Amino acid sequence: MTKTKKFNIIDAFVILIFVALIAALGFKFFGLGDLLQLGKTEQIQYTIEIKNLKDVSEQAIPDHGELYTEDDNKLGEIISKETKQTEWDIVKADGQFDRVEMPNRSDVILTLSAEGLQKDEGFFLYGTQSIGVGSTLKGKTATVVFEAQVTSITKMD
């Protein structure tokens, strides 16, 4: 005669404790606690500067609308756009520096609004794209691909 072991409440309790222990270790050591914050995004406003764009490319960047990364992740909504003539420092024949405006070139300063998280490591747009002051972002519109530097970040209340 063979005995068969039946599943009982004590077995279920032991399995439940084992799963809870693994989850607790995951939260503690692997940073899985950050996943709980994904639903707690806040409004972030940040400024990027795109330097030395051809005037044709500058005109292709809209005054309002959405910007995306090259792999189609959202960078945010354009709040404002400021354009200024690109200036370069050149060395004259006598060794002095002179600042000159570059013809047909512009620097574009965009202020963007996006959903994000603020963590110890910095800001994360939409929970995934890491940004910080001084960091470089690659972005695109429908007709222009650009590289920009983040110049400021503020968390909106």
Secondary structure, 3 states (H helix, E strand, C coil): CCCCCCCCHHHHHHHHHHHHHHHHHHHHHCCHHHHHHHHCCEEEEEEEEEEEEEHHHHHHCCCCEEEEECCCCEEEEEEEEEEEEEEEEEECCCCCEEEEEEEEEEEEEEEEEEEEEEECCEEEECCCEEECCCCEEEEECCCCEEEEEEEEEEECC
